[in-house]
């Protein structure tokens, strides 16, 4: 499965468009991470616990999107976009979406 | 007496935020500048399509992300500045650091795959105000930069 956020796959021809595919996940941090982040927040800077949490969440969202693309017989997803939204305090939704295509 | 203790506590938090926050920010900026110089030859475009005449072996999605939080001093400084409005320099540097760090991580991911350029770069920023200290939640934001790395 090839992923790209271009509208084309360079050097390959798209034979069939198979529609929009998307994957999303909602994550919340566990209490330990939250307390550590709260302490870290006093001095500021990167909150590594959250960075890792959202990277894991994004990988999960991509995996779900890829699974959906596979189920419709695609071999690539183009024009991939990400979005993160803060649902309630303590939980974030990470979403990945794109166009499933079959390329030569 | 209790008021004094509370004031002392706030003062301590402010001092810690000012000293360590400032130090961390300077260190982060030095680190950003060094890595930016190292990765200067990896070109990043937000054009949607790469030039058609370039031979490309592989195109792959690369992502860089970071979550950055404010420190206690920035929070207080921004709250005071918010009374009169205008530029919030405390947050400007925070957003700048976050976005440049995200770009750098994306470029590092592209370099790790042997790419020489990244096309169609997009940014995403999401505010995650979560960890509560006092009444108002501390501000933190996630920065994402992503694009398609071209390997030729």
gemmi code that builds the backbone of each chain (N, CA, C; Angstrom):
import gemmi

chains = {
    "A": [
        ("UNK", (0.857, -1.206, 0.000), (0.000, 0.000, 0.000), (0.885, 1.246, 0.000)),
        ("UNK", (0.689, 2.052, -1.009), (1.487, 3.268, -1.095), (0.656, 4.460, -0.610)),
        ("UNK", (1.257, 5.298, 0.210), (0.558, 6.477, 0.708), (1.236, 7.724, 0.188)),
        ("UNK", (0.441, 8.690, -0.214), (1.016, 9.928, -0.702), (-0.008, 11.033, -0.519)),
        ("UNK", (0.450, 12.238, -0.250), (-0.554, 13.305, -0.192), (-0.544, 14.146, -1.455)),
        ("UNK", (0.089, 13.621, -2.511), (-0.019, 14.270, -3.822), (-1.337, 13.830, -4.468)),
        ("UNK", (-1.702, 14.517, -5.543), (-2.932, 14.108, -6.212), (-2.672, 13.039, -7.258)),
        ("UNK", (-1.392, 12.775, -7.490), (-1.025, 11.736, -8.459), (0.031, 10.851, -7.814)),
        ("UNK", (0.304, 9.719, -8.432), (1.442, 8.923, -8.009), (2.516, 9.129, -9.068)),
        ("UNK", (3.612, 9.789, -8.707), (4.613, 10.112, -9.726), (5.093, 8.849, -10.438)),
        ("UNK", (5.106, 8.897, -11.743), (5.643, 7.789, -12.527), (4.679, 6.626, -12.717)),
        ("UNK", (3.499, 6.700, -12.115), (2.539, 5.594, -12.286), (1.190, 6.179, -12.675)),
        ("UNK", (0.440, 5.403, -13.409), (-0.851, 5.879, -13.865), (-1.944, 5.314, -12.960)),
        ("UNK", (-2.866, 6.176, -12.553), (-4.002, 5.716, -11.746), (-5.031, 5.111, -12.690)),
        ("UNK", (-5.355, 3.836, -12.473), (-6.290, 3.162, -13.374), (-7.732, 3.332, -12.917)),
        ("UNK", (-7.946, 3.291, -11.595), (-9.311, 3.383, -11.084), (-9.342, 4.164, -9.781)),
        ("UNK", (-10.308, 5.028, -9.628), (-10.531, 5.711, -8.346), (-11.563, 4.921, -7.568)),
        ("UNK", (-11.288, 4.653, -6.305), (-12.189, 3.792, -5.538), (-12.870, 4.535, -4.401)),
        ("UNK", (-12.781, 5.851, -4.410), (-13.538, 6.627, -3.426), (-12.754, 6.968, -2.172)),
        ("UNK", (-13.423, 7.699, -1.312), (-12.804, 8.196, -0.088), (-12.660, 7.076, 0.946)),
        ("UNK", (-11.505, 7.004, 1.565), (-11.340, 6.088, 2.698), (-10.854, 6.901, 3.882)),
        ("UNK", (-11.232, 6.470, 5.070), (-10.797, 7.220, 6.241), (-10.617, 6.302, 7.434)),
        ("UNK", (-9.812, 6.750, 8.350), (-9.619, 6.015, 9.588), (-9.467, 7.010, 10.706)),
        ("UNK", (-10.002, 6.677, 11.865), (-9.852, 7.632, 12.963), (-9.755, 6.883, 14.279)),
        ("UNK", (-9.263, 7.545, 15.271), (-9.190, 6.956, 16.599), (-9.294, 8.070, 17.633)),
        ("UNK", (-9.886, 7.752, 18.769), (-9.967, 8.719, 19.867), (-9.074, 8.218, 20.988)),
        ("UNK", (-8.199, 9.059, 21.451), (-7.272, 8.647, 22.500), (-7.361, 9.588, 23.686)),
        ("UNK", (-7.187, 9.027, 24.843), (-6.984, 9.896, 26.001), (-5.738, 9.406, 26.705)),
        ("UNK", (-5.111, 10.291, 27.412), (-3.886, 9.918, 28.110), (-4.260, 9.250, 29.416)),
        ("UNK", (-3.397, 8.374, 29.905), (-3.686, 7.832, 31.237), (-3.179, 8.824, 32.281)),
        ("UNK", (-3.662, 8.588, 33.504), (-3.430, 9.583, 34.558), (-1.944, 9.906, 34.754)),
        ("UNK", (-1.105, 8.883, 34.680), (0.325, 9.093, 34.910), (0.904, 10.084, 33.926)),
        ("UNK", (0.539, 9.901, 32.666), (1.020, 10.800, 31.629), (0.520, 12.225, 31.868)),
        ("UNK", (-0.739, 12.304, 32.320), (-1.340, 13.619, 32.520), (-0.646, 14.369, 33.647)),
        ("UNK", (-0.338, 13.644, 34.725), (0.326, 14.291, 35.859), (1.716, 14.765, 35.453)),
        ("UNK", (2.435, 13.884, 34.735), (3.778, 14.262, 34.280), (3.708, 15.483, 33.365)),
        ("UNK", (2.719, 15.477, 32.461), (2.581, 16.605, 31.542), (2.232, 17.870, 32.310)),
        ("UNK", (1.414, 17.715, 33.361), (1.049, 18.859, 34.186), (2.269, 19.483, 34.842)),
        ("UNK", (3.174, 18.612, 35.324), (4.411, 19.115, 35.928), (5.288, 19.757, 34.874)),
        ("UNK", (5.400, 19.089, 33.734), (6.236, 19.589, 32.643), (5.718, 20.947, 32.169)),
        ("UNK", (4.402, 21.113, 32.261), (3.777, 22.336, 31.772), (4.223, 23.581, 32.548)),
        ("UNK", (4.700, 23.378, 33.793), (5.153, 24.537, 34.573), (6.379, 25.165, 33.935)),
        ("UNK", (7.274, 24.314, 33.408), (8.468, 24.860, 32.746), (8.297, 24.971, 31.235)),
        ("UNK", (7.232, 24.397, 30.696), (6.981, 24.538, 29.263), (7.841, 23.627, 28.418)),
        ("UNK", (7.787, 23.857, 27.110), (8.575, 23.054, 26.184), (7.819, 21.839, 25.695)),
        ("UNK", (8.557, 20.931, 25.065), (7.893, 19.777, 24.458), (7.299, 18.852, 25.515)),
        ("UNK", (6.073, 18.417, 25.308), (5.442, 17.438, 26.189), (5.550, 16.095, 25.482)),
        ("UNK", (6.648, 15.381, 25.763), (6.977, 14.166, 24.995), (5.890, 13.107, 25.095)),
        ("UNK", (5.277, 12.992, 26.291), (4.215, 11.997, 26.478), (3.082, 12.209, 25.492)),
        ("UNK", (2.717, 13.465, 25.297), (1.623, 13.782, 24.373), (2.064, 13.595, 22.930)),
        ("UNK", (3.310, 13.997, 22.629), (3.805, 13.813, 21.265), (3.710, 12.339, 20.873)),
        ("UNK", (4.194, 11.467, 21.782), (4.169, 10.028, 21.497), (2.739, 9.521, 21.369)),
        ("UNK", (1.885, 9.992, 22.277), (0.484, 9.566, 22.254), (-0.153, 9.885, 20.902)),
        ("UNK", (0.097, 11.083, 20.405), (-0.561, 11.483, 19.161), (0.084, 10.814, 17.952)),
        ("UNK", (1.386, 10.487, 18.060), (2.023, 9.737, 16.968), (1.408, 8.332, 16.889)),
        ("UNK", (1.262, 7.695, 18.061), (0.619, 6.367, 18.098), (-0.793, 6.452, 17.515)),
        ("UNK", (-1.522, 7.478, 17.921), (-2.900, 7.639, 17.440), (-2.916, 7.812, 15.931)),
        ("UNK", (-1.956, 8.587, 15.400), (-1.947, 8.820, 13.954), (-1.634, 7.537, 13.216)),
        ("UNK", (-0.699, 6.730, 13.769), (-0.376, 5.461, 13.126), (-1.598, 4.549, 13.085)),
        ("UNK", (-2.342, 4.547, 14.189), (-3.573, 3.747, 14.261), (-4.584, 4.223, 13.205)),
        ("UNK", (-4.748, 5.535, 13.104), (-5.702, 6.088, 12.129), (-5.284, 5.714, 10.709)),
        ("UNK", (-3.976, 5.798, 10.423), (-3.480, 5.430, 9.097), (-3.738, 3.945, 8.843)),
        ("UNK", (-3.472, 3.106, 9.869), (-3.667, 1.665, 9.709), (-5.129, 1.361, 9.386)),
        ("UNK", (-6.045, 2.062, 10.036), (-7.472, 1.815, 9.773), (-7.853, 2.278, 8.373)),
        ("UNK", (-7.272, 3.404, 7.978), (-7.543, 3.905, 6.629), (-7.024, 2.907, 5.590)),
        ("UNK", (-5.815, 2.386, 5.827), (-5.210, 1.424, 4.899), (-6.050, 0.149, 4.837)),
        ("UNK", (-6.555, -0.289, 6.004), (-7.387, -1.495, 6.023), (-8.646, -1.292, 5.170)),
        ("UNK", (-9.216, -0.107, 5.285), (-10.417, 0.193, 4.499), (-10.079, 0.223, 3.002)),
        ("UNK", (-8.915, 0.790, 2.684), (-8.497, 0.864, 1.283), (-8.275, -0.541, 0.725)),
        ("UNK", (-7.678, -1.415, 1.548), (-7.443, -2.792, 1.095), (-8.764, -3.507, 0.832)),
        ("UNK", (-9.742, -3.228, 1.686), (-11.019, -3.928, 1.542), (-11.764, -3.522, 0.272)),
        ("UNK", (-11.434, -2.352, -0.301), (-12.078, -2.004, -1.571), (-11.160, -2.308, -2.755)),
        ("UNK", (-10.041, -2.970, -2.491), (-9.166, -3.426, -3.572), (-8.206, -2.374, -4.091)),
        ("UNK", (-7.830, -1.413, -3.246), (-6.896, -0.378, -3.688), (-5.454, -0.831, -3.444)),
        ("UNK", (-4.524, -0.256, -4.196), (-3.121, -0.506, -3.880), (-2.376, 0.780, -3.533)),
        ("UNK", (-3.110, 1.881, -3.445), (-2.494, 3.139, -3.020), (-3.578, 4.067, -2.496)),
        ("UNK", (-3.170, 4.962, -1.599), (-4.079, 6.026, -1.150), (-3.393, 7.343, -1.462)),
        ("UNK", (-4.070, 8.176, -2.237), (-3.471, 9.468, -2.583), (-4.231, 10.599, -1.900)),
        ("UNK", (-3.619, 11.768, -1.947), (-4.239, 12.970, -1.367), (-4.605, 12.783, 0.110)),
        ("UNK", (-3.699, 12.186, 0.861), (-3.964, 11.921, 2.279), (-3.935, 13.231, 3.078)),
        ("UNK", (-4.873, 13.387, 3.970), (-4.922, 14.551, 4.868), (-5.092, 14.070, 6.303)),
        ("UNK", (-4.597, 14.882, 7.227), (-4.765, 14.565, 8.648), (-5.567, 15.652, 9.324)),
        ("UNK", (-6.275, 15.281, 10.361), (-6.851, 16.328, 11.200), (-6.921, 15.834, 12.641)),
        ("UNK", (-6.667, 16.738, 13.564), (-6.717, 16.421, 14.989), (-7.741, 17.342, 15.625)),
        ("UNK", (-8.616, 16.801, 16.442), (-9.505, 17.706, 17.165), (-9.594, 17.296, 18.620)),
        ("UNK", (-9.758, 18.302, 19.444), (-9.824, 18.128, 20.874), (-11.298, 17.960, 21.239)),
        ("UNK", (-11.697, 16.747, 21.606), (-13.129, 16.498, 21.810), (-13.573, 17.027, 23.172)),
        ("UNK", (-13.066, 16.397, 24.226), (-13.283, 16.948, 25.555), (-11.899, 17.166, 26.126)),
        ("UNK", (-11.797, 17.827, 27.247), (-10.454, 17.994, 27.792), (-9.974, 16.610, 28.203)),
        ("UNK", (-8.855, 16.201, 27.655), (-8.324, 14.894, 27.989), (-8.434, 13.873, 26.880)),
        ("UNK", (-9.175, 14.179, 25.814), (-9.273, 13.224, 24.716), (-9.143, 13.950, 23.377)),
        ("UNK", (-8.450, 13.332, 22.463), (-8.285, 13.934, 21.147), (-8.639, 12.913, 20.081)),
        ("UNK", (-9.268, 13.370, 19.016), (-9.531, 12.491, 17.892), (-8.511, 12.782, 16.811)),
        ("UNK", (-7.906, 11.736, 16.293), (-6.978, 11.886, 15.187), (-7.584, 11.174, 13.995)),
        ("UNK", (-7.587, 11.829, 12.859), (-8.259, 11.274, 11.698), (-7.335, 11.369, 10.488)),
        ("UNK", (-7.366, 10.359, 9.656), (-6.620, 10.381, 8.398), (-7.599, 10.020, 7.297)),
        ("UNK", (-7.555, 10.729, 6.188), (-8.449, 10.379, 5.084), (-7.758, 10.623, 3.753)),
        ("UNK", (-8.230, 9.959, 2.744), (-7.616, 10.103, 1.429), (-8.447, 9.395, 0.380)),
        ("UNK", (-7.943, 9.398, -0.851), (-8.652, 8.754, -1.947), (-7.979, 7.420, -2.263)),
        ("UNK", (-8.746, 6.365, -2.204), (-8.218, 5.038, -2.538), (-8.189, 4.894, -4.052)),
        ("UNK", (-7.054, 4.435, -4.571), (-6.960, 4.252, -6.024), (-6.298, 2.909, -6.331)),
        ("UNK", (-6.523, 2.475, -7.560), (-5.782, 1.320, -8.046), (-4.855, 1.830, -9.142)),
        ("UNK", (-3.560, 1.685, -8.927), (-2.585, 2.204, -9.885), (-1.821, 1.051, -10.508)),
        ("UNK", (-1.279, 1.314, -11.671), (-0.551, 0.235, -12.358), (0.769, -0.081, -11.664)),
    ],
    "B": [
        ("UNK", (-1.849, 35.274, 56.471), (-0.738, 34.314, 56.379), (-0.920, 33.379, 55.180)),
        ("UNK", (-2.169, 32.860, 55.066), (-2.448, 31.940, 53.966), (-2.262, 32.612, 52.609)),
        ("UNK", (-2.680, 33.887, 52.570), (-2.540, 34.651, 51.328), (-1.073, 34.773, 50.954)),
        ("UNK", (-0.255, 35.016, 51.967), (1.186, 35.158, 51.735), (1.773, 33.871, 51.170)),
        ("UNK", (1.350, 32.740, 51.747), (1.860, 31.448, 51.270), (1.450, 31.233, 49.823)),
        ("UNK", (0.189, 31.585, 49.523), (-0.292, 31.421, 48.156), (0.492, 32.294, 47.184)),
        ("UNK", (0.713, 33.531, 47.607), (1.479, 34.459, 46.759), (2.886, 33.932, 46.529)),
        ("UNK", (3.472, 33.409, 47.600), (4.837, 32.869, 47.491), (4.866, 31.699, 46.518)),
        ("UNK", (3.811, 30.875, 46.570), (3.730, 29.709, 45.686), (3.644, 30.160, 44.223)),
        ("UNK", (2.780, 31.164, 43.976), (2.638, 31.674, 42.614), (3.949, 32.291, 42.143)),
        ("UNK", (4.579, 33.044, 43.057), (5.876, 33.655, 42.733), (6.910, 32.607, 42.375)),
        ("UNK", (6.905, 31.510, 43.139), (7.865, 30.433, 42.885), (7.626, 29.820, 41.506)),
        ("UNK", (6.335, 29.552, 41.195), (5.992, 28.982, 39.889), (6.443, 29.917, 38.758)),
        ("UNK", (6.204, 31.215, 38.978), (6.592, 32.206, 37.966), (8.093, 32.187, 37.747)),
        ("UNK", (8.821, 32.138, 38.859), (10.284, 32.159, 38.786), (10.809, 30.914, 38.072)),
        ("UNK", (10.232, 29.770, 38.461), (10.632, 28.508, 37.816), (10.344, 28.576, 36.316)),
        ("UNK", (9.137, 29.071, 35.988), (8.753, 29.201, 34.573), (9.699, 30.128, 33.842)),
        ("UNK", (10.002, 31.266, 34.477), (10.862, 32.263, 33.824), (12.260, 31.704, 33.580)),
        ("UNK", (12.867, 31.149, 34.625), (14.263, 30.696, 34.519), (14.377, 29.469, 33.626)),
        ("UNK", (13.606, 28.400, 33.978), (13.765, 27.149, 33.232), (13.129, 27.237, 31.851)),
        ("UNK", (11.987, 27.946, 31.788), (11.329, 28.103, 30.487), (12.223, 28.849, 29.512)),
        ("UNK", (12.814, 29.924, 29.960), (13.707, 30.719, 29.128), (14.921, 29.891, 28.684)),
        ("UNK", (15.482, 29.145, 29.653), (16.647, 28.306, 29.341), (16.294, 27.265, 28.286)),
        ("UNK", (15.132, 26.596, 28.522), (14.713, 25.534, 27.598), (14.469, 26.112, 26.209)),
        ("UNK", (13.888, 27.324, 26.174), (13.593, 27.925, 24.883), (14.869, 28.255, 24.121)),
        ("UNK", (15.853, 28.824, 24.822), (17.134, 29.144, 24.178), (17.797, 27.886, 23.639)),
        ("UNK", (17.771, 26.828, 24.477), (18.409, 25.571, 24.075), (17.695, 25.003, 22.847)),
        ("UNK", (16.360, 25.080, 22.885), (15.583, 24.544, 21.772), (15.894, 25.309, 20.481)),
        ("UNK", (15.977, 26.639, 20.582), (16.271, 27.443, 19.388), (17.656, 27.125, 18.821)),
        ("UNK", (18.643, 26.928, 19.716), (19.991, 26.556, 19.235), (19.934, 25.231, 18.490)),
        ("UNK", (19.180, 24.286, 19.081), (19.039, 22.960, 18.490), (18.344, 23.061, 17.123)),
        ("UNK", (17.275, 23.857, 17.049), (16.531, 24.033, 15.798), (17.440, 24.607, 14.723)),
        ("UNK", (18.226, 25.646, 15.097), (19.075, 26.294, 14.095), (20.152, 25.351, 13.574)),
        ("UNK", (20.710, 24.548, 14.484), (21.744, 23.601, 14.064), (21.162, 22.564, 13.087)),
        ("UNK", (19.990, 22.020, 13.438), (19.394, 20.991, 12.577), (18.904, 21.582, 11.261)),
        ("UNK", (18.415, 22.819, 11.311), (17.975, 23.452, 10.067), (19.147, 23.613, 9.110)),
        ("UNK", (20.315, 23.972, 9.651), (21.503, 24.120, 8.807), (21.898, 22.775, 8.210)),
        ("UNK", (21.783, 21.703, 9.022), (22.147, 20.363, 8.543), (21.227, 19.891, 7.415)),
        ("UNK", (19.946, 20.273, 7.521), (18.954, 19.759, 6.569), (18.628, 20.770, 5.476)),
        ("UNK", (19.461, 21.807, 5.355), (19.149, 22.893, 4.414), (19.108, 22.397, 2.969)),
        ("UNK", (19.831, 21.335, 2.656), (19.866, 20.865, 1.268), (18.684, 19.957, 0.928)),
        ("UNK", (17.848, 19.644, 1.910), (16.637, 18.889, 1.617), (15.538, 19.912, 1.351)),
        ("UNK", (15.036, 19.928, 0.126), (14.118, 21.007, -0.253), (12.667, 20.646, 0.054)),
        ("UNK", (11.957, 21.637, 0.534), (10.570, 21.429, 0.932), (9.687, 22.389, 0.143)),
        ("UNK", (8.648, 21.867, -0.502), (7.755, 22.697, -1.316), (6.324, 22.504, -0.856)),
        ("UNK", (5.519, 23.545, -1.003), (4.098, 23.280, -0.801), (3.336, 23.282, -2.118)),
        ("UNK", (4.082, 23.140, -3.203), (3.441, 22.936, -4.499), (2.753, 21.574, -4.518)),
        ("UNK", (1.640, 21.518, -5.221), (0.856, 20.289, -5.172), (1.439, 19.156, -6.005)),
        ("UNK", (2.068, 19.487, -7.108), (2.598, 18.415, -7.943), (4.068, 18.669, -8.251)),
        ("UNK", (4.879, 17.635, -8.206), (6.291, 17.784, -8.547), (6.448, 17.996, -10.051)),
        ("UNK", (7.559, 18.595, -10.494), (7.774, 18.782, -11.928), (7.720, 17.437, -12.656)),
        ("UNK", (7.059, 17.437, -13.809), (6.782, 16.177, -14.500), (8.041, 15.534, -15.084)),
        ("UNK", (9.082, 16.364, -15.324), (10.258, 15.812, -16.020), (11.252, 15.148, -15.069)),
        ("UNK", (10.935, 15.113, -13.786), (11.881, 14.537, -12.842), (11.670, 13.042, -12.697)),
        ("UNK", (12.715, 12.238, -12.838), (12.522, 10.800, -12.644), (12.366, 10.482, -11.155)),
        ("UNK", (11.299, 9.785, -10.808), (11.046, 9.482, -9.402), (10.840, 7.983, -9.234)),
        ("UNK", (11.595, 7.422, -8.300), (11.512, 5.986, -8.075), (10.376, 5.665, -7.110)),
        ("UNK", (10.232, 6.537, -6.112), (9.268, 6.230, -5.073), (8.764, 7.509, -4.437)),
        ("UNK", (7.491, 7.508, -4.085), (6.921, 8.650, -3.359), (6.279, 8.126, -2.092)),
        ("UNK", (6.576, 8.741, -0.975), (6.036, 8.217, 0.270), (5.686, 9.346, 1.235)),
        ("UNK", (4.657, 9.085, 2.018), (4.172, 10.094, 2.957), (5.133, 10.203, 4.152)),
        ("UNK", (5.497, 11.420, 4.519), (6.313, 11.622, 5.726), (5.599, 12.631, 6.630)),
        ("UNK", (5.691, 12.377, 7.924), (4.995, 13.214, 8.906), (5.965, 13.618, 10.011)),
        ("UNK", (5.853, 14.840, 10.476), (6.600, 15.270, 11.653), (5.626, 15.920, 12.608)),
        ("UNK", (5.731, 15.596, 13.891), (4.783, 16.222, 14.819), (5.424, 16.461, 16.170)),
        ("UNK", (4.890, 17.415, 16.881), (5.387, 17.727, 18.215), (4.271, 18.401, 19.011)),
        ("UNK", (4.245, 18.133, 20.306), (3.317, 18.839, 21.194), (4.147, 19.760, 22.081)),
        ("UNK", (3.807, 21.046, 22.073), (4.566, 22.001, 22.884), (3.619, 22.704, 23.843)),
        ("UNK", (4.066, 22.846, 25.080), (3.231, 23.493, 26.086), (3.831, 24.808, 26.531)),
        ("UNK", (2.984, 25.657, 27.052), (3.473, 26.934, 27.569), (4.062, 26.714, 28.965)),
        ("UNK", (4.881, 27.641, 29.427), (5.320, 27.567, 30.815), (4.528, 28.576, 31.647)),
        ("UNK", (4.732, 28.507, 32.947), (3.909, 29.308, 33.836), (4.125, 30.799, 33.637)),
        ("UNK", (5.354, 31.159, 33.320), (5.644, 32.587, 33.128), (4.980, 33.120, 31.860)),
        ("UNK", (5.074, 32.350, 30.796), (4.438, 32.746, 29.528), (2.944, 32.952, 29.733)),
        ("UNK", (2.355, 32.041, 30.496), (0.922, 32.096, 30.734), (0.547, 33.404, 31.431)),
        ("UNK", (1.320, 33.752, 32.461), (1.035, 34.969, 33.204), (1.295, 36.197, 32.330)),
        ("UNK", (2.413, 36.174, 31.592), (2.760, 37.310, 30.733), (1.674, 37.531, 29.684)),
        ("UNK", (1.183, 36.410, 29.110), (0.154, 36.523, 28.072), (-1.156, 37.031, 28.666)),
        ("UNK", (-1.472, 36.578, 29.879), (-2.707, 37.015, 30.530), (-2.661, 38.523, 30.794)),
        ("UNK", (-1.500, 39.018, 31.226), (-1.359, 40.461, 31.493), (-1.423, 41.248, 30.193)),
        ("UNK", (-0.689, 40.758, 29.179), (-0.684, 41.437, 27.882), (-2.074, 41.433, 27.257)),
        ("UNK", (-2.834, 40.361, 27.561), (-4.179, 40.249, 27.023), (-5.106, 41.370, 27.481)),
        ("UNK", (-4.755, 42.006, 28.566), (-5.588, 43.119, 29.067), (-5.549, 44.304, 28.107)),
        ("UNK", (-4.372, 44.555, 27.518), (-4.272, 45.679, 26.590), (-4.313, 45.245, 25.135)),
        ("UNK", (-4.143, 43.951, 24.907), (-4.181, 43.454, 23.527), (-2.862, 43.671, 22.807)),
        ("UNK", (-2.825, 43.321, 21.540), (-1.611, 43.489, 20.748), (-0.826, 42.194, 20.629)),
        ("UNK", (0.437, 42.325, 20.281), (1.284, 41.150, 20.043), (1.521, 40.355, 21.313)),
        ("UNK", (1.303, 39.051, 21.245), (1.645, 38.197, 22.374), (2.951, 37.493, 22.032)),
        ("UNK", (4.054, 38.155, 22.308), (5.359, 37.593, 21.923), (5.617, 36.263, 22.617)),
        ("UNK", (5.073, 36.099, 23.827), (5.285, 34.853, 24.575), (4.761, 33.659, 23.777)),
        ("UNK", (3.607, 33.824, 23.137), (3.049, 32.731, 22.360), (3.640, 32.660, 20.962)),
        ("UNK", (4.058, 33.809, 20.425), (4.653, 33.793, 19.082), (5.841, 32.849, 19.016)),
        ("UNK", (6.712, 32.954, 20.020), (7.907, 32.103, 19.994), (7.511, 30.639, 20.192)),
        ("UNK", (6.466, 30.414, 20.973), (5.999, 29.041, 21.209), (5.517, 28.395, 19.906)),
        ("UNK", (4.696, 29.135, 19.158), (4.160, 28.610, 17.909), (5.286, 28.427, 16.891)),
        ("UNK", (6.205, 29.385, 16.864), (7.332, 29.322, 15.935), (8.180, 28.081, 16.201)),
        ("UNK", (8.488, 27.854, 17.462), (9.283, 26.680, 17.838), (8.578, 25.399, 17.434)),
        ("UNK", (7.292, 25.330, 17.739), (6.530, 24.120, 17.450), (6.505, 23.812, 15.970)),
        ("UNK", (6.252, 24.838, 15.170), (6.116, 24.574, 13.743), (7.462, 24.213, 13.129)),
        ("UNK", (8.513, 24.927, 13.541), (9.831, 24.610, 12.981), (10.290, 23.219, 13.395)),
        ("UNK", (9.967, 22.828, 14.624), (10.313, 21.485, 15.094), (9.575, 20.427, 14.264)),
        ("UNK", (8.293, 20.670, 13.979), (7.509, 19.713, 13.183), (8.104, 19.582, 11.774)),
        ("UNK", (8.489, 20.716, 11.173), (9.095, 20.677, 9.833), (10.387, 19.872, 9.874)),
        ("UNK", (11.196, 20.133, 10.930), (12.468, 19.424, 11.040), (12.262, 17.919, 11.174)),
        ("UNK", (11.278, 17.527, 11.968), (11.043, 16.084, 12.143), (10.561, 15.449, 10.852)),
        ("UNK", (9.740, 16.199, 10.101), (9.302, 15.696, 8.803), (10.502, 15.533, 7.877)),
        ("UNK", (11.393, 16.554, 7.881), (12.574, 16.481, 7.022), (13.489, 15.333, 7.440)),
        ("UNK", (13.606, 15.111, 8.755), (14.437, 14.000, 9.223), (13.869, 12.665, 8.767)),
        ("UNK", (12.529, 12.535, 8.798), (11.890, 11.308, 8.318), (12.166, 11.126, 6.826)),
        ("UNK", (12.140, 12.240, 6.078), (12.399, 12.171, 4.634), (13.850, 11.796, 4.374)),
        ("UNK", (14.757, 12.393, 5.143), (16.185, 12.089, 4.987), (16.470, 10.624, 5.288)),
        ("UNK", (15.784, 10.101, 6.332), (15.990, 8.697, 6.719), (15.619, 7.749, 5.586)),
        ("UNK", (14.717, 8.188, 4.718), (14.321, 7.352, 3.587), (15.119, 7.660, 2.328)),
        ("UNK", (16.037, 8.596, 2.439), (16.902, 8.903, 1.305), (16.297, 9.869, 0.304)),
        ("UNK", (15.304, 10.652, 0.746), (14.672, 11.594, -0.180), (15.489, 12.873, -0.267)),
        ("UNK", (15.306, 13.600, -1.396), (15.980, 14.882, -1.545), (15.001, 16.056, -1.556)),
        ("UNK", (13.716, 15.744, -1.667), (12.741, 16.833, -1.596), (11.405, 16.308, -1.074)),
        ("UNK", (10.626, 17.231, -0.531), (9.292, 16.900, -0.034), (8.308, 17.861, -0.690)),
        ("UNK", (7.272, 17.305, -1.301), (6.274, 18.128, -1.991), (4.940, 18.137, -1.257)),
        ("UNK", (4.142, 19.132, -1.606), (2.781, 19.272, -1.081), (2.749, 19.263, 0.450)),
        ("UNK", (3.608, 20.078, 1.047), (3.675, 20.122, 2.508), (2.462, 20.875, 3.064)),
        ("UNK", (1.831, 20.270, 4.052), (0.666, 20.877, 4.712), (0.931, 20.956, 6.208)),
        ("UNK", (0.347, 21.966, 6.827), (0.479, 22.111, 8.279), (-0.867, 21.939, 8.945)),
        ("UNK", (-0.796, 21.475, 10.161), (-2.014, 21.317, 10.947), (-1.662, 21.702, 12.382)),
        ("UNK", (-2.493, 22.488, 13.009), (-2.261, 22.854, 14.405), (-3.529, 22.569, 15.191)),
        ("UNK", (-3.388, 21.883, 16.311), (-4.558, 21.631, 17.143), (-4.224, 22.017, 18.568)),
        ("UNK", (-5.120, 22.753, 19.173), (-4.889, 23.161, 20.557), (-5.358, 22.051, 21.493)),
        ("UNK", (-4.529, 21.682, 22.444), (-4.889, 20.646, 23.412), (-4.758, 21.241, 24.809)),
        ("UNK", (-5.719, 22.016, 25.203), (-5.590, 22.609, 26.542), (-6.112, 21.609, 27.554)),
        ("UNK", (-5.226, 20.977, 28.271), (-5.692, 19.889, 29.123), (-5.256, 19.980, 30.562)),
        ("UNK", (-3.943, 19.859, 30.787), (-3.458, 19.747, 32.156), (-3.823, 21.014, 32.933)),
        ("UNK", (-4.627, 20.838, 33.970), (-5.068, 22.001, 34.732), (-4.058, 22.375, 35.809)),
        ("UNK", (-3.689, 23.636, 35.835), (-2.936, 24.175, 36.971), (-3.716, 25.417, 37.375)),
        ("UNK", (-4.351, 25.358, 38.518), (-5.219, 26.462, 38.893), (-6.522, 26.365, 38.114)),
        ("UNK", (-7.189, 27.495, 37.933), (-8.516, 27.475, 37.336), (-8.466, 27.292, 35.835)),
        ("UNK", (-7.516, 27.967, 35.182), (-7.469, 27.940, 33.727), (-6.552, 26.793, 33.274)),
        ("UNK", (-6.967, 26.034, 32.246), (-6.095, 24.966, 31.778), (-4.826, 25.529, 31.142)),
        ("UNK", (-3.728, 24.788, 31.323), (-2.479, 25.181, 30.671), (-2.622, 24.908, 29.180)),
        ("UNK", (-2.067, 25.801, 28.393), (-2.197, 25.686, 26.947), (-1.102, 24.796, 26.385)),
        ("UNK", (-1.484, 23.874, 25.525), (-0.478, 23.159, 24.737), (-1.080, 22.919, 23.355)),
        ("UNK", (-0.201, 22.781, 22.384), (-0.696, 22.634, 21.024), (0.116, 21.581, 20.292)),
        ("UNK", (-0.574, 20.869, 19.399), (0.129, 19.909, 18.566), (0.357, 20.526, 17.194)),
        ("UNK", (1.568, 20.373, 16.696), (1.912, 20.858, 15.370), (2.231, 19.652, 14.499)),
        ("UNK", (1.644, 19.608, 13.332), (1.957, 18.536, 12.382), (2.402, 19.174, 11.083)),
        ("UNK", (3.435, 18.619, 10.491), (3.806, 18.974, 9.133), (3.875, 17.665, 8.360)),
        ("UNK", (3.250, 17.617, 7.193), (3.345, 16.385, 6.418), (3.413, 16.681, 4.941)),
        ("UNK", (3.963, 15.754, 4.228), (4.116, 15.940, 2.789), (4.555, 14.631, 2.154)),
        ("UNK", (4.798, 14.689, 0.853), (5.215, 13.489, 0.140), (6.693, 13.595, -0.204)),
        ("UNK", (7.471, 12.679, 0.340), (8.909, 12.658, 0.076), (9.166, 11.947, -1.241)),
        ("UNK", (9.995, 12.559, -2.081), (10.295, 11.963, -3.386), (11.694, 11.380, -3.364)),
        ("UNK", (11.759, 10.122, -3.676), (13.037, 9.410, -3.679), (13.409, 9.143, -5.128)),
        ("UNK", (14.552, 9.684, -5.553), (14.928, 9.454, -6.955), (16.268, 8.729, -7.093)),
    ],
}
model = gemmi.Model(1)
for chain_id, residues in chains.items():
    chain = gemmi.Chain(chain_id)
    for i, (resn, *xyz) in enumerate(residues, 1):
        res = gemmi.Residue()
        res.name, res.seqid = resn, gemmi.SeqId(i, " ")
        for name, pos in zip(("N", "CA", "C"), xyz):
            atom = gemmi.Atom()
            atom.name, atom.element = name, gemmi.Element(name[0])
            atom.pos, atom.b_iso = gemmi.Position(*pos), 0.0
            res.add_atom(atom)
        chain.add_residue(res)
    model.add_chain(chain)
structure = gemmi.Structure()
structure.add_model(model)
structure.setup_entities()
